[in-house]
Amino acid sequence: MSIKAELAALTFLDEKIDVDCLLYVVNDKDPLHVERKQQQRAINDTMVLVALYYGSKKRTYKDLAYTITDRSLRGTPYNKFIGKLRGLTIIGNWDDNKFHLRTSFWNFVVKQRKRY
């Protein structure tokens, strides 16, 4: 089974993750920003959901940033995907049990270091 299929099956079975909580923020100037950037950076929605529920949370200006580190995935069902998911960062806000995703990217400082 491929990594994407295995990750999708794990997130579907995970009781902590709400699969329907993800919404994309639509910008007037660039309405497909989130989808395009995810495609360019090889990030799919299941990776975003794992980062949202298991990543370490930080405040960035008025938004929230969730970053996947080794410590955040250790002892979870996603332990075997630490090398693949390390450094994934998502930015957005919560509103009425829905997460409005602004962007997602790879944080290469975290991705290259294995001590976090």
N, C-alpha and C positions, 0 to 999 in steps of 0.2 A: 504494500500500500504506500502511496506517496505521502510526503510530509504534509501537504495541504489537506489531503483526504483524512489522514490520521488526526490532524489538529481539528478539523471540522467535526469529526465524530466525537472527539473528547469534549469540545465546547458544547455540543448538542446534549451530551449526557451530564454535563456539569450542572449541579443544582444551584451553584452560586451565580452563574452567568445568566442574565436575561437577554436572550437573543434579539428581542424586538425593541431594545432600548436605544438603538443607534440611529441618528438622523444626521444628514449632511447639511451644513450651512451653505446657503446659496447666496453668492455675492452678485450684485448687479453687473459689475464690470467683467467678472469671470465666473459664470455660473457653474462650470464644470471643473473648478479648481481642485476640489478634494478628490474626485474620481481620477482626474488626469495625473495628479501627483502620486496617488497610490499606485497607479499602473506603472509610472516611470520608476518608482522606488521599490517595486515588487512587494507591495504590502497588500494583503487582502483583509476582508472584514473580520475573519476569525482571529487574525493576529491583533487587530484593533480591539476586539472584545477581550482577549486575554490581557492586553496592556491596560485596559480600562478597569478590570476587576482584580488583577494581580500586580499591577505596576505600582511603583512608589509615587505618591502624589506630591506635587509642589505647586505653589501659586506663581503664575507668571502674569504680572499686571492684573487684568481683570478676568483672565481665564485660568483654567487648571491644566497642568501638564502631568501626564502619567508616563513614567519611564520604566521599562523592564530591566531589572538588574538580576544578577545571580541570586542574591539574597531573597528577592521577591518571589522567585520561582522554586527555590529549594524547598523540598517537602511537599510539593503539589503534584497533581497528575501531569503537569507540563514540565517536570524536571528533565526529561530526556530531550526537550527542545530548547534548553538554555542557550546553547551555542547558536542556534538559528534565530532566537528572539531577542537576544541581548542587545540593548541599545535602542530598541523601538520606542519612540516617543510620540504621543498623541496630544493634541491641544484642542480644548473645547470647553464647554460649560454644561452643567446639569440644569434642566428645567422640567419640572413635573414628571420625574422618573424617566426622562429621555435625555440622552447625551447628545448635544449638538456639536459634531466634529468639525473643527475649522481646518486642521491640517494634520498630517502625520509624516514623520521623517525618521531617519536613522541617526542617532547620536553617536558619532564615531569615536568620541572620547571614551564613552562608556563601553562601546562595542569592542574596543581594542584592549581594555583593561579587564582582567578577570577577578579583581579584588572587591568589587562593589557588592 
